[in-house]
Amino acid sequence: MVRVYADVVGDLFHVGHINLFKQARKLGDYLIVGVHSDKAVASYKRIPILDENTRYEIIKNCRLVDQVIIDAPLTLTKSFIRNNKIDVVAHGNDTNPNFAEQHKAAIDMGIMKYLKYTPGISTTDIINKIKEL
C-alpha cells in the first residue's frame, strides 16, 4: 500500500482542495491529509475564517481522505514522515518561498511530488469576492 500525504489549511473548503486530493489519491492507495492549526496558519498568513476544529471535521468527512492528521507541522521532518509511514508527499505547485524549507526532508528523501494548482480559486479569492459584494 502506498501512503500519500498532503497538507492543507483547508479554510473555506473549495474545489481547489478537492482537485488537490483527487490528484494526490492517484499517487497511491491511501490519502493522509495534514491540517494545520489556527496558530500555525496565523504564523505565516492570516487567522483562518473557519476554526481548526471545523476544518478538521470538514476534511475528515471528505470521502477522498482516508486519514486526517490534526495540527500538522508546517515543516516536514524525516521523523514525521517515517512515524506516519508516508511514501509520497504531495503539494500544490503554487509558489511559496517557504516550500524549499518546509519540504526539504521529502525532497531529500526523493518522495516529494508537486501537483497542478487549481487556478482561479483560492480562499483568498473567495474572501476578496465577498468583500466586493
MARVOLO-868358 format. One record per residue: x, z, y of N, C-alpha, C in turn; residue number from 1. Coordinates in nm, 2 decimals. Example, Ala and Ser with C-alpha at 12.3 -4.5 7.8 and 13.67 -1.06 7.14 Angstrom:
% MARVOLO-868358
{r {1.32,0.78,-0.57},{1.23,0.78,-0.45},{1.32,0.78,-0.33},1}
{r {1.28,0.71,-0.22},{1.37,0.71,-0.11},{1.29,0.79,0.00},2}
***
This chain:
% MARVOLO-868358
{r {0.08,0.00,-0.12},{0.00,0.00,0.00},{0.09,0.00,0.12},1}
{r {0.06,-0.09,0.22},{0.13,-0.10,0.34},{0.05,-0.03,0.45},2}
{r {0.12,0.08,0.51},{0.05,0.16,0.61},{0.10,0.12,0.75},3}
{r {0.00,0.08,0.83},{0.03,0.03,0.96},{-0.01,0.13,1.06},4}
{r {0.07,0.15,1.17},{0.05,0.25,1.27},{0.04,0.18,1.41},5}
{r {-0.06,0.21,1.48},{-0.08,0.16,1.62},{-0.12,0.28,1.71},6}
{r {-0.06,0.29,1.82},{-0.10,0.40,1.91},{-0.17,0.34,2.03},7}
{r {-0.27,0.42,2.08},{-0.35,0.38,2.20},{-0.39,0.50,2.28},8}
{r {-0.43,0.47,2.40},{-0.50,0.57,2.48},{-0.65,0.56,2.44},9}
{r {-0.70,0.44,2.43},{-0.84,0.42,2.38},{-0.95,0.46,2.48},10}
{r {-0.91,0.46,2.61},{-1.01,0.50,2.71},{-1.11,0.39,2.74},11}
{r {-1.23,0.42,2.76},{-1.34,0.32,2.78},{-1.33,0.21,2.67},12}
{r {-1.33,0.25,2.55},{-1.31,0.17,2.43},{-1.38,0.03,2.45},13}
{r {-1.30,-0.08,2.43},{-1.35,-0.21,2.46},{-1.29,-0.31,2.36},14}
{r {-1.32,-0.44,2.38},{-1.29,-0.54,2.28},{-1.14,-0.56,2.27},15}
{r {-1.06,-0.53,2.37},{-0.92,-0.53,2.36},{-0.86,-0.44,2.25},16}
{r {-0.92,-0.32,2.24},{-0.89,-0.22,2.14},{-0.92,-0.28,2.00},17}
{r {-1.04,-0.34,1.99},{-1.09,-0.39,1.87},{-1.00,-0.51,1.82},18}
{r {-0.96,-0.59,1.91},{-0.87,-0.70,1.88},{-0.73,-0.65,1.83},19}
{r {-0.68,-0.55,1.89},{-0.56,-0.49,1.85},{-0.57,-0.43,1.71},20}
{r {-0.68,-0.36,1.68},{-0.70,-0.31,1.55},{-0.71,-0.42,1.44},21}
{r {-0.78,-0.52,1.48},{-0.80,-0.64,1.38},{-0.67,-0.70,1.35},22}
{r {-0.58,-0.72,1.45},{-0.45,-0.78,1.43},{-0.36,-0.69,1.35},23}
{r {-0.37,-0.56,1.38},{-0.29,-0.46,1.31},{-0.33,-0.45,1.16},24}
{r {-0.45,-0.46,1.13},{-0.50,-0.45,0.99},{-0.45,-0.57,0.91},25}
{r {-0.43,-0.68,0.97},{-0.37,-0.80,0.90},{-0.23,-0.77,0.85},26}
{r {-0.16,-0.67,0.91},{-0.02,-0.65,0.87},{-0.01,-0.56,0.75},27}
{r {-0.12,-0.50,0.71},{-0.11,-0.41,0.59},{-0.25,-0.38,0.53},28}
{r {-0.25,-0.27,0.46},{-0.37,-0.23,0.39},{-0.44,-0.11,0.45},29}
{r {-0.37,-0.03,0.53},{-0.42,0.10,0.58},{-0.38,0.11,0.72},30}
{r {-0.48,0.13,0.81},{-0.45,0.14,0.95},{-0.46,0.28,1.00},31}
{r {-0.35,0.33,1.06},{-0.34,0.46,1.12},{-0.34,0.44,1.27},32}
{r {-0.43,0.50,1.34},{-0.42,0.49,1.49},{-0.39,0.63,1.55},33}
{r {-0.28,0.63,1.63},{-0.25,0.75,1.70},{-0.31,0.74,1.84},34}
{r {-0.38,0.85,1.88},{-0.45,0.85,2.01},{-0.38,0.96,2.09},35}
{r {-0.33,0.92,2.21},{-0.26,1.00,2.30},{-0.35,1.10,2.37},36}
{r {-0.30,1.22,2.39},{-0.38,1.33,2.46},{-0.39,1.30,2.61},37}
{r {-0.48,1.37,2.67},{-0.50,1.35,2.81},{-0.37,1.38,2.89},38}
{r {-0.31,1.49,2.85},{-0.18,1.53,2.91},{-0.08,1.43,2.90},39}
{r {-0.06,1.37,2.78},{0.04,1.27,2.76},{0.01,1.15,2.85},40}
{r {-0.11,1.10,2.86},{-0.15,0.99,2.93},{-0.13,1.01,3.08},41}
{r {-0.17,1.13,3.13},{-0.15,1.16,3.27},{-0.01,1.17,3.31},42}
{r {0.08,1.19,3.22},{0.23,1.19,3.25},{0.28,1.06,3.29},43}
{r {0.22,0.95,3.26},{0.27,0.82,3.30},{0.17,0.73,3.36},44}
{r {0.04,0.77,3.36},{-0.07,0.68,3.41},{-0.16,0.76,3.49},45}
{r {-0.28,0.77,3.45},{-0.38,0.85,3.52},{-0.45,0.93,3.42},46}
{r {-0.53,1.03,3.46},{-0.61,1.10,3.36},{-0.72,1.01,3.31},47}
{r {-0.73,1.00,3.18},{-0.83,0.91,3.12},{-0.97,0.95,3.17},48}
{r {-1.06,0.85,3.17},{-1.20,0.87,3.21},{-1.27,0.95,3.10},49}
{r {-1.25,0.91,2.98},{-1.31,0.98,2.86},{-1.20,1.08,2.81},50}
{r {-1.25,1.21,2.79},{-1.15,1.31,2.75},{-1.10,1.28,2.61},51}
{r {-0.99,1.34,2.57},{-0.93,1.32,2.45},{-1.02,1.34,2.32},52}
{r {-1.10,1.44,2.32},{-1.18,1.47,2.21},{-1.29,1.36,2.19},53}
{r {-1.34,1.30,2.30},{-1.43,1.19,2.29},{-1.36,1.07,2.24},54}
{r {-1.24,1.04,2.29},{-1.16,0.92,2.25},{-1.13,0.94,2.10},55}
{r {-1.09,1.06,2.05},{-1.06,1.08,1.91},{-1.18,1.04,1.83},56}
{r {-1.30,1.09,1.87},{-1.42,1.07,1.79},{-1.46,0.93,1.79},57}
{r {-1.45,0.86,1.90},{-1.48,0.71,1.90},{-1.40,0.64,1.80},58}
{r {-1.27,0.66,1.81},{-1.17,0.58,1.73},{-1.18,0.62,1.58},59}
{r {-1.20,0.75,1.56},{-1.22,0.79,1.42},{-1.34,0.72,1.35},60}
{r {-1.44,0.69,1.43},{-1.56,0.62,1.38},{-1.56,0.47,1.38},61}
{r {-1.45,0.41,1.42},{-1.44,0.27,1.42},{-1.41,0.23,1.27},62}
{r {-1.48,0.14,1.22},{-1.47,0.10,1.08},{-1.34,0.03,1.05},63}
{r {-1.27,-0.02,1.15},{-1.14,-0.08,1.13},{-1.02,0.02,1.10},64}
{r {-1.05,0.15,1.14},{-0.95,0.25,1.13},{-0.97,0.34,1.01},65}
{r {-0.86,0.36,0.94},{-0.86,0.45,0.82},{-0.82,0.59,0.85},66}
{r {-0.74,0.61,0.95},{-0.69,0.75,0.98},{-0.66,0.76,1.13},67}
{r {-0.69,0.87,1.19},{-0.65,0.89,1.33},{-0.55,1.01,1.34},68}
{r {-0.45,0.99,1.42},{-0.36,1.10,1.45},{-0.39,1.14,1.59},69}
{r {-0.43,1.26,1.60},{-0.46,1.31,1.74},{-0.34,1.36,1.81},70}
{r {-0.34,1.36,1.94},{-0.22,1.40,2.02},{-0.10,1.32,1.97},71}
{r {-0.11,1.19,1.96},{0.00,1.11,1.91},{0.12,1.11,2.01},72}
{r {0.24,1.11,1.97},{0.35,1.11,2.06},{0.36,0.98,2.13},73}
{r {0.41,0.98,2.26},{0.43,0.86,2.33},{0.56,0.79,2.28},74}
{r {0.65,0.87,2.24},{0.78,0.81,2.19},{0.79,0.84,2.04},75}
{r {0.80,0.73,1.96},{0.81,0.75,1.82},{0.95,0.79,1.78},76}
{r {0.95,0.87,1.67},{1.08,0.91,1.62},{1.08,0.87,1.47},77}
{r {1.20,0.86,1.42},{1.22,0.82,1.28},{1.15,0.93,1.19},78}
{r {1.16,1.05,1.23},{1.09,1.16,1.16},{0.94,1.15,1.16},79}
{r {0.88,1.11,1.27},{0.74,1.09,1.28},{0.70,0.98,1.19},80}
{r {0.77,0.87,1.19},{0.75,0.75,1.11},{0.75,0.79,0.96},81}
{r {0.86,0.86,0.92},{0.88,0.90,0.78},{0.77,1.00,0.74},82}
{r {0.74,1.10,0.82},{0.65,1.20,0.78},{0.51,1.15,0.76},83}
{r {0.47,1.04,0.83},{0.34,0.98,0.82},{0.34,0.85,0.73},84}
{r {0.45,0.83,0.66},{0.47,0.72,0.57},{0.42,0.59,0.63},85}
{r {0.47,0.56,0.75},{0.44,0.44,0.82},{0.54,0.33,0.78},86}
{r {0.48,0.21,0.74},{0.56,0.10,0.70},{0.58,0.00,0.81},87}
{r {0.48,-0.01,0.90},{0.48,-0.11,1.01},{0.43,-0.04,1.14},88}
{r {0.49,-0.06,1.25},{0.44,-0.01,1.38},{0.40,-0.13,1.46},89}
{r {0.27,-0.13,1.51},{0.22,-0.24,1.58},{0.18,-0.19,1.72},90}
{r {0.19,-0.28,1.82},{0.15,-0.25,1.96},{0.13,-0.38,2.03},91}
{r {0.04,-0.38,2.12},{0.01,-0.50,2.20},{0.13,-0.54,2.28},92}
{r {0.15,-0.67,2.31},{0.27,-0.72,2.38},{0.25,-0.72,2.53},93}
{r {0.16,-0.63,2.58},{0.16,-0.61,2.72},{0.29,-0.55,2.77},94}
{r {0.32,-0.58,2.89},{0.45,-0.53,2.94},{0.44,-0.39,2.99},95}
{r {0.54,-0.31,2.95},{0.56,-0.17,2.98},{0.71,-0.14,2.98},96}
{r {0.76,-0.10,3.09},{0.91,-0.07,3.09},{0.95,0.04,3.00},97}
{r {0.86,0.12,2.95},{0.89,0.23,2.86},{0.89,0.19,2.71},98}
{r {0.85,0.06,2.68},{0.85,0.02,2.54},{0.98,0.03,2.47},99}
{r {1.09,0.00,2.53},{1.22,0.00,2.47},{1.25,0.14,2.42},100}
{r {1.22,0.24,2.50},{1.24,0.38,2.46},{1.14,0.43,2.36},101}
{r {1.01,0.40,2.39},{0.90,0.45,2.31},{0.91,0.40,2.17},102}
{r {0.95,0.27,2.15},{0.95,0.21,2.02},{1.09,0.19,1.96},103}
{r {1.19,0.26,2.02},{1.33,0.24,1.97},{1.34,0.27,1.82},104}
{r {1.29,0.38,1.78},{1.30,0.42,1.64},{1.24,0.31,1.55},105}
{r {1.13,0.26,1.58},{1.06,0.15,1.50},{1.14,0.02,1.51},106}
{r {1.20,-0.01,1.62},{1.28,-0.13,1.64},{1.40,-0.12,1.56},107}
{r {1.47,0.00,1.57},{1.59,0.02,1.49},{1.57,0.02,1.34},108}
{r {1.45,0.06,1.30},{1.41,0.06,1.15},{1.37,-0.08,1.11},109}
{r {1.35,-0.18,1.20},{1.31,-0.31,1.17},{1.16,-0.32,1.13},110}
{r {1.08,-0.23,1.18},{0.94,-0.23,1.14},{0.84,-0.25,1.26},111}
{r {0.90,-0.28,1.38},{0.82,-0.30,1.50},{0.76,-0.44,1.51},112}
{r {0.63,-0.45,1.53},{0.56,-0.58,1.55},{0.48,-0.57,1.67},113}
{r {0.50,-0.67,1.76},{0.42,-0.68,1.89},{0.31,-0.78,1.87},114}
{r {0.19,-0.74,1.90},{0.07,-0.82,1.88},{0.02,-0.88,2.01},115}
{r {-0.06,-0.99,2.00},{-0.11,-1.05,2.12},{-0.21,-0.96,2.19},116}
{r {-0.17,-0.94,2.32},{-0.26,-0.85,2.41},{-0.38,-0.94,2.45},117}
{r {-0.49,-0.88,2.45},{-0.61,-0.95,2.49},{-0.62,-0.96,2.64},118}
{r {-0.60,-1.08,2.70},{-0.60,-1.09,2.85},{-0.75,-1.08,2.90},119}
{r {-0.75,-1.03,3.03},{-0.88,-1.03,3.10},{-0.97,-0.90,3.07},120}
{r {-0.92,-0.81,2.98},{-1.00,-0.69,2.96},{-0.90,-0.58,2.94},121}
{r {-0.92,-0.47,3.02},{-0.84,-0.35,3.01},{-0.93,-0.24,3.07},122}
{r {-0.89,-0.12,3.04},{-0.96,-0.01,3.10},{-0.95,-0.02,3.26},123}
{r {-0.83,-0.05,3.30},{-0.81,-0.07,3.45},{-0.90,-0.17,3.51},124}
{r {-0.92,-0.29,3.43},{-1.01,-0.39,3.48},{-1.16,-0.34,3.49},125}
{r {-1.20,-0.26,3.39},{-1.33,-0.21,3.39},{-1.35,-0.11,3.50},126}
{r {-1.26,-0.03,3.53},{-1.26,0.07,3.64},{-1.27,-0.01,3.77},127}
{r {-1.19,-0.11,3.79},{-1.19,-0.19,3.91},{-1.33,-0.26,3.93},128}
{r {-1.39,-0.31,3.82},{-1.52,-0.38,3.83},{-1.63,-0.28,3.88},129}
{r {-1.62,-0.16,3.82},{-1.72,-0.05,3.86},{-1.70,-0.02,4.01},130}
{r {-1.58,-0.01,4.05},{-1.55,0.02,4.20},{-1.61,-0.09,4.29},131}
{r {-1.61,-0.21,4.24},{-1.66,-0.32,4.32},{-1.81,-0.32,4.33},132}
{r {-1.88,-0.26,4.25},{-2.03,-0.25,4.25},{-2.08,-0.18,4.37},133}
***
